[in-house]
């Protein structure tokens, strides 16, 4: 979008005045991705031949030079820790926009009411972008006490089990030529439901779940000679919501028969269970706390907004989709493909 491109490159365009290298410009903070670059802070990284902010003397060629320090001051402002590949994209846009910005100024485009309004909106958007970063940084500020408190309050979420699961289809597979009447289909389904209850009892009595699974498949018309019912590293969050109570079983216990709307019955047997340590799940907890804090911090900026239907959805027009709430961004706008809108 035009505005996205404007906002992403506004800071780059503002560096137009810095066309003369200066030894007093402080070096940008070294970044891991650039650790092996053998370029000094005052060495040129972009040279724009045939362009200069001020007319060059007759003995000097007209060109603009941007040093590493000047360029990284820009990239650090746009996105701290920017990757080298993304820096190349910024550099390309920077060089082109310096020329186009100068040409636009010569035409007086920076004196128009439209430009003034664009700058007003772009300023708001840049400030919002900076606030997003600050809120994300604050959300990531998580203490050891925060981690321990979250772990204690959600400890059952960190139980990890090894289970056996028996899957019992409620409908039998039949050949098209053997089509059944509704009454026959109902009778077959009742037979499979009864089989599921029987398999559950036999599993509780210690029969091998793999053997019972083969029997269920055979009864449903899916002949199998082998089956693997074992499920490892199972957590509550990895189970269907209807099946989460399985995690309350003790080793050796068998669940009830879970009848799902999908047309199948499930039986679980608990083999073993352990609780992961705080150290095991610290990265997971840290991400969960950060995400929730970030979402909470955005709530005050997203509530209590009323849009005029008379303006945005007047009679006779198709209903417009509701405005989308912005999600926490993961990718910098400069990494998005540019869209040209005339």
Order of alpha helices (4+ residues) and beta strands (2+ residues): alpha-beta-beta-alpha-alpha-alpha-alpha-beta-alpha-alpha-beta-beta-beta-alpha-alpha
